[in-house]
Amino acid sequence: MESRVAVLEQIARATTASLERIERGMDAQKSEQRAFQDRIERRMDMLGAEHRADFRWLLGVMLAGFTTLLGAFGAMLGVMAHGFHWL
C-alpha cells in the first residue's frame, strides 16, 4: 500500500511540475502573440495612412482630368459657336 501511495505522490508532483511548465509556456505565447498583434496593428495603421494618401492623390487627378475635359468641351463649343455664327 505504501508503494502505491508513493507512486501516486510522485505522479502528483510530476503533474504539478508539468502544469506549471505548461502555464509558463502559455504565458510566454500570450506575450508573443500580443507583441505580434501590436506589430500587425501598427503596420495596418501605417498602410491605412498610405491608402488614404493614395486615394486623395487619385481623387485629385480624377477631378483635374474632369475639369480639363469640361474646359476642353467648353472651348470646343465656343469654337463651334463662332464657326456657325451662333454668337
Phi and psi in radians as a Rosetta constraint file:
Dihedral C 1 N 2 CA 2 C 2 CIRCULARHARMONIC -1.073 0.35
Dihedral N 2 CA 2 C 2 N 3 CIRCULARHARMONIC -0.680 0.35
Dihedral C 2 N 3 CA 3 C 3 CIRCULARHARMONIC -1.164 0.35
Dihedral N 3 CA 3 C 3 N 4 CIRCULARHARMONIC -0.638 0.35
Dihedral C 3 N 4 CA 4 C 4 CIRCULARHARMONIC -1.161 0.35
Dihedral N 4 CA 4 C 4 N 5 CIRCULARHARMONIC -0.732 0.35
Dihedral C 4 N 5 CA 5 C 5 CIRCULARHARMONIC -1.123 0.35
Dihedral N 5 CA 5 C 5 N 6 CIRCULARHARMONIC -0.702 0.35
Dihedral C 5 N 6 CA 6 C 6 CIRCULARHARMONIC -1.104 0.35
Dihedral N 6 CA 6 C 6 N 7 CIRCULARHARMONIC -0.716 0.35
Dihedral C 6 N 7 CA 7 C 7 CIRCULARHARMONIC -1.124 0.35
Dihedral N 7 CA 7 C 7 N 8 CIRCULARHARMONIC -0.764 0.35
Dihedral C 7 N 8 CA 8 C 8 CIRCULARHARMONIC -1.094 0.35
Dihedral N 8 CA 8 C 8 N 9 CIRCULARHARMONIC -0.699 0.35
Dihedral C 8 N 9 CA 9 C 9 CIRCULARHARMONIC -1.117 0.35
Dihedral N 9 CA 9 C 9 N 10 CIRCULARHARMONIC -0.720 0.35
Dihedral C 9 N 10 CA 10 C 10 CIRCULARHARMONIC -1.093 0.35
Dihedral N 10 CA 10 C 10 N 11 CIRCULARHARMONIC -0.748 0.35
Dihedral C 10 N 11 CA 11 C 11 CIRCULARHARMONIC -1.097 0.35
Dihedral N 11 CA 11 C 11 N 12 CIRCULARHARMONIC -0.730 0.35
Dihedral C 11 N 12 CA 12 C 12 CIRCULARHARMONIC -1.100 0.35
Dihedral N 12 CA 12 C 12 N 13 CIRCULARHARMONIC -0.728 0.35
Dihedral C 12 N 13 CA 13 C 13 CIRCULARHARMONIC -1.145 0.35
Dihedral N 13 CA 13 C 13 N 14 CIRCULARHARMONIC -0.748 0.35
Dihedral C 13 N 14 CA 14 C 14 CIRCULARHARMONIC -1.128 0.35
Dihedral N 14 CA 14 C 14 N 15 CIRCULARHARMONIC -0.693 0.35
Dihedral C 14 N 15 CA 15 C 15 CIRCULARHARMONIC -1.146 0.35
Dihedral N 15 CA 15 C 15 N 16 CIRCULARHARMONIC -0.734 0.35
Dihedral C 15 N 16 CA 16 C 16 CIRCULARHARMONIC -1.085 0.35
Dihedral N 16 CA 16 C 16 N 17 CIRCULARHARMONIC -0.781 0.35
Dihedral C 16 N 17 CA 17 C 17 CIRCULARHARMONIC -1.115 0.35
Dihedral N 17 CA 17 C 17 N 18 CIRCULARHARMONIC -0.712 0.35
Dihedral C 17 N 18 CA 18 C 18 CIRCULARHARMONIC -1.127 0.35
Dihedral N 18 CA 18 C 18 N 19 CIRCULARHARMONIC -0.743 0.35
Dihedral C 18 N 19 CA 19 C 19 CIRCULARHARMONIC -1.105 0.35
Dihedral N 19 CA 19 C 19 N 20 CIRCULARHARMONIC -0.702 0.35
Dihedral C 19 N 20 CA 20 C 20 CIRCULARHARMONIC -1.114 0.35
Dihedral N 20 CA 20 C 20 N 21 CIRCULARHARMONIC -0.732 0.35
Dihedral C 20 N 21 CA 21 C 21 CIRCULARHARMONIC -1.128 0.35
Dihedral N 21 CA 21 C 21 N 22 CIRCULARHARMONIC -0.716 0.35
Dihedral C 21 N 22 CA 22 C 22 CIRCULARHARMONIC -1.120 0.35
Dihedral N 22 CA 22 C 22 N 23 CIRCULARHARMONIC -0.731 0.35
Dihedral C 22 N 23 CA 23 C 23 CIRCULARHARMONIC -1.112 0.35
Dihedral N 23 CA 23 C 23 N 24 CIRCULARHARMONIC -0.707 0.35
Dihedral C 23 N 24 CA 24 C 24 CIRCULARHARMONIC -1.114 0.35
Dihedral N 24 CA 24 C 24 N 25 CIRCULARHARMONIC -0.725 0.35
Dihedral C 24 N 25 CA 25 C 25 CIRCULARHARMONIC -1.107 0.35
Dihedral N 25 CA 25 C 25 N 26 CIRCULARHARMONIC -0.707 0.35
Dihedral C 25 N 26 CA 26 C 26 CIRCULARHARMONIC -1.161 0.35
Dihedral N 26 CA 26 C 26 N 27 CIRCULARHARMONIC -0.682 0.35
Dihedral C 26 N 27 CA 27 C 27 CIRCULARHARMONIC -1.102 0.35
Dihedral N 27 CA 27 C 27 N 28 CIRCULARHARMONIC -0.716 0.35
Dihedral C 27 N 28 CA 28 C 28 CIRCULARHARMONIC -1.118 0.35
Dihedral N 28 CA 28 C 28 N 29 CIRCULARHARMONIC -0.727 0.35
Dihedral C 28 N 29 CA 29 C 29 CIRCULARHARMONIC -1.133 0.35
Dihedral N 29 CA 29 C 29 N 30 CIRCULARHARMONIC -0.681 0.35
Dihedral C 29 N 30 CA 30 C 30 CIRCULARHARMONIC -1.094 0.35
Dihedral N 30 CA 30 C 30 N 31 CIRCULARHARMONIC -0.758 0.35
Dihedral C 30 N 31 CA 31 C 31 CIRCULARHARMONIC -1.166 0.35
Dihedral N 31 CA 31 C 31 N 32 CIRCULARHARMONIC -0.678 0.35
Dihedral C 31 N 32 CA 32 C 32 CIRCULARHARMONIC -1.135 0.35
Dihedral N 32 CA 32 C 32 N 33 CIRCULARHARMONIC -0.698 0.35
Dihedral C 32 N 33 CA 33 C 33 CIRCULARHARMONIC -1.147 0.35
Dihedral N 33 CA 33 C 33 N 34 CIRCULARHARMONIC -0.706 0.35
Dihedral C 33 N 34 CA 34 C 34 CIRCULARHARMONIC -1.094 0.35
Dihedral N 34 CA 34 C 34 N 35 CIRCULARHARMONIC -0.758 0.35
Dihedral C 34 N 35 CA 35 C 35 CIRCULARHARMONIC -1.098 0.35
Dihedral N 35 CA 35 C 35 N 36 CIRCULARHARMONIC -0.734 0.35
Dihedral C 35 N 36 CA 36 C 36 CIRCULARHARMONIC -1.124 0.35
Dihedral N 36 CA 36 C 36 N 37 CIRCULARHARMONIC -0.757 0.35
Dihedral C 36 N 37 CA 37 C 37 CIRCULARHARMONIC -1.115 0.35
Dihedral N 37 CA 37 C 37 N 38 CIRCULARHARMONIC -0.678 0.35
Dihedral C 37 N 38 CA 38 C 38 CIRCULARHARMONIC -1.100 0.35
Dihedral N 38 CA 38 C 38 N 39 CIRCULARHARMONIC -0.739 0.35
Dihedral C 38 N 39 CA 39 C 39 CIRCULARHARMONIC -1.092 0.35
Dihedral N 39 CA 39 C 39 N 40 CIRCULARHARMONIC -0.737 0.35
Dihedral C 39 N 40 CA 40 C 40 CIRCULARHARMONIC -1.118 0.35
Dihedral N 40 CA 40 C 40 N 41 CIRCULARHARMONIC -0.759 0.35
Dihedral C 40 N 41 CA 41 C 41 CIRCULARHARMONIC -1.122 0.35
Dihedral N 41 CA 41 C 41 N 42 CIRCULARHARMONIC -0.701 0.35
Dihedral C 41 N 42 CA 42 C 42 CIRCULARHARMONIC -1.104 0.35
Dihedral N 42 CA 42 C 42 N 43 CIRCULARHARMONIC -0.723 0.35
Dihedral C 42 N 43 CA 43 C 43 CIRCULARHARMONIC -1.133 0.35
Dihedral N 43 CA 43 C 43 N 44 CIRCULARHARMONIC -0.733 0.35
Dihedral C 43 N 44 CA 44 C 44 CIRCULARHARMONIC -1.136 0.35
Dihedral N 44 CA 44 C 44 N 45 CIRCULARHARMONIC -0.688 0.35
Dihedral C 44 N 45 CA 45 C 45 CIRCULARHARMONIC -1.079 0.35
Dihedral N 45 CA 45 C 45 N 46 CIRCULARHARMONIC -0.742 0.35
Dihedral C 45 N 46 CA 46 C 46 CIRCULARHARMONIC -1.131 0.35
Dihedral N 46 CA 46 C 46 N 47 CIRCULARHARMONIC -0.754 0.35
Dihedral C 46 N 47 CA 47 C 47 CIRCULARHARMONIC -1.147 0.35
Dihedral N 47 CA 47 C 47 N 48 CIRCULARHARMONIC -0.657 0.35
Dihedral C 47 N 48 CA 48 C 48 CIRCULARHARMONIC -1.061 0.35
Dihedral N 48 CA 48 C 48 N 49 CIRCULARHARMONIC -0.714 0.35
Dihedral C 48 N 49 CA 49 C 49 CIRCULARHARMONIC -1.140 0.35
Dihedral N 49 CA 49 C 49 N 50 CIRCULARHARMONIC -0.693 0.35
Dihedral C 49 N 50 CA 50 C 50 CIRCULARHARMONIC -1.127 0.35
Dihedral N 50 CA 50 C 50 N 51 CIRCULARHARMONIC -0.710 0.35
Dihedral C 50 N 51 CA 51 C 51 CIRCULARHARMONIC -1.148 0.35
Dihedral N 51 CA 51 C 51 N 52 CIRCULARHARMONIC -0.680 0.35
Dihedral C 51 N 52 CA 52 C 52 CIRCULARHARMONIC -1.092 0.35
Dihedral N 52 CA 52 C 52 N 53 CIRCULARHARMONIC -0.729 0.35
Dihedral C 52 N 53 CA 53 C 53 CIRCULARHARMONIC -1.125 0.35
Dihedral N 53 CA 53 C 53 N 54 CIRCULARHARMONIC -0.756 0.35
Dihedral C 53 N 54 CA 54 C 54 CIRCULARHARMONIC -1.100 0.35
Dihedral N 54 CA 54 C 54 N 55 CIRCULARHARMONIC -0.706 0.35
Dihedral C 54 N 55 CA 55 C 55 CIRCULARHARMONIC -1.121 0.35
Dihedral N 55 CA 55 C 55 N 56 CIRCULARHARMONIC -0.752 0.35
Dihedral C 55 N 56 CA 56 C 56 CIRCULARHARMONIC -1.108 0.35
Dihedral N 56 CA 56 C 56 N 57 CIRCULARHARMONIC -0.724 0.35
Dihedral C 56 N 57 CA 57 C 57 CIRCULARHARMONIC -1.107 0.35
Dihedral N 57 CA 57 C 57 N 58 CIRCULARHARMONIC -0.804 0.35
Dihedral C 57 N 58 CA 58 C 58 CIRCULARHARMONIC -1.107 0.35
Dihedral N 58 CA 58 C 58 N 59 CIRCULARHARMONIC -0.725 0.35
Dihedral C 58 N 59 CA 59 C 59 CIRCULARHARMONIC -1.091 0.35
Dihedral N 59 CA 59 C 59 N 60 CIRCULARHARMONIC -0.715 0.35
Dihedral C 59 N 60 CA 60 C 60 CIRCULARHARMONIC -1.086 0.35
Dihedral N 60 CA 60 C 60 N 61 CIRCULARHARMONIC -0.749 0.35
Dihedral C 60 N 61 CA 61 C 61 CIRCULARHARMONIC -1.119 0.35
Dihedral N 61 CA 61 C 61 N 62 CIRCULARHARMONIC -0.735 0.35
Dihedral C 61 N 62 CA 62 C 62 CIRCULARHARMONIC -1.135 0.35
Dihedral N 62 CA 62 C 62 N 63 CIRCULARHARMONIC -0.760 0.35
Dihedral C 62 N 63 CA 63 C 63 CIRCULARHARMONIC -1.143 0.35
Dihedral N 63 CA 63 C 63 N 64 CIRCULARHARMONIC -0.692 0.35
Dihedral C 63 N 64 CA 64 C 64 CIRCULARHARMONIC -1.121 0.35
Dihedral N 64 CA 64 C 64 N 65 CIRCULARHARMONIC -0.729 0.35
Dihedral C 64 N 65 CA 65 C 65 CIRCULARHARMONIC -1.124 0.35
Dihedral N 65 CA 65 C 65 N 66 CIRCULARHARMONIC -0.732 0.35
Dihedral C 65 N 66 CA 66 C 66 CIRCULARHARMONIC -1.124 0.35
Dihedral N 66 CA 66 C 66 N 67 CIRCULARHARMONIC -0.721 0.35
Dihedral C 66 N 67 CA 67 C 67 CIRCULARHARMONIC -1.126 0.35
Dihedral N 67 CA 67 C 67 N 68 CIRCULARHARMONIC -0.732 0.35
Dihedral C 67 N 68 CA 68 C 68 CIRCULARHARMONIC -1.099 0.35
Dihedral N 68 CA 68 C 68 N 69 CIRCULARHARMONIC -0.723 0.35
Dihedral C 68 N 69 CA 69 C 69 CIRCULARHARMONIC -1.099 0.35
Dihedral N 69 CA 69 C 69 N 70 CIRCULARHARMONIC -0.760 0.35
Dihedral C 69 N 70 CA 70 C 70 CIRCULARHARMONIC -1.111 0.35
Dihedral N 70 CA 70 C 70 N 71 CIRCULARHARMONIC -0.704 0.35
Dihedral C 70 N 71 CA 71 C 71 CIRCULARHARMONIC -1.095 0.35
Dihedral N 71 CA 71 C 71 N 72 CIRCULARHARMONIC -0.760 0.35
Dihedral C 71 N 72 CA 72 C 72 CIRCULARHARMONIC -1.126 0.35
Dihedral N 72 CA 72 C 72 N 73 CIRCULARHARMONIC -0.703 0.35
Dihedral C 72 N 73 CA 73 C 73 CIRCULARHARMONIC -1.126 0.35
Dihedral N 73 CA 73 C 73 N 74 CIRCULARHARMONIC -0.740 0.35
Dihedral C 73 N 74 CA 74 C 74 CIRCULARHARMONIC -1.094 0.35
Dihedral N 74 CA 74 C 74 N 75 CIRCULARHARMONIC -0.731 0.35
Dihedral C 74 N 75 CA 75 C 75 CIRCULARHARMONIC -1.111 0.35
Dihedral N 75 CA 75 C 75 N 76 CIRCULARHARMONIC -0.707 0.35
Dihedral C 75 N 76 CA 76 C 76 CIRCULARHARMONIC -1.112 0.35
Dihedral N 76 CA 76 C 76 N 77 CIRCULARHARMONIC -0.717 0.35
Dihedral C 76 N 77 CA 77 C 77 CIRCULARHARMONIC -1.137 0.35
Dihedral N 77 CA 77 C 77 N 78 CIRCULARHARMONIC -0.648 0.35
Dihedral C 77 N 78 CA 78 C 78 CIRCULARHARMONIC -1.099 0.35
Dihedral N 78 CA 78 C 78 N 79 CIRCULARHARMONIC -0.772 0.35
Dihedral C 78 N 79 CA 79 C 79 CIRCULARHARMONIC -1.122 0.35
Dihedral N 79 CA 79 C 79 N 80 CIRCULARHARMONIC -0.740 0.35
Dihedral C 79 N 80 CA 80 C 80 CIRCULARHARMONIC -1.114 0.35
Dihedral N 80 CA 80 C 80 N 81 CIRCULARHARMONIC -0.742 0.35
Dihedral C 80 N 81 CA 81 C 81 CIRCULARHARMONIC -1.089 0.35
Dihedral N 81 CA 81 C 81 N 82 CIRCULARHARMONIC -0.687 0.35
Dihedral C 81 N 82 CA 82 C 82 CIRCULARHARMONIC -1.203 0.35
Dihedral N 82 CA 82 C 82 N 83 CIRCULARHARMONIC -0.748 0.35
Dihedral C 82 N 83 CA 83 C 83 CIRCULARHARMONIC -1.163 0.35
Dihedral N 83 CA 83 C 83 N 84 CIRCULARHARMONIC -0.661 0.35
Dihedral C 83 N 84 CA 84 C 84 CIRCULARHARMONIC -1.561 0.35
Dihedral N 84 CA 84 C 84 N 85 CIRCULARHARMONIC 0.088 0.35
Dihedral C 84 N 85 CA 85 C 85 CIRCULARHARMONIC 1.026 0.35
Dihedral N 85 CA 85 C 85 N 86 CIRCULARHARMONIC 0.727 0.35
Dihedral C 85 N 86 CA 86 C 86 CIRCULARHARMONIC -1.416 0.35
Dihedral N 86 CA 86 C 86 N 87 CIRCULARHARMONIC -0.377 0.35
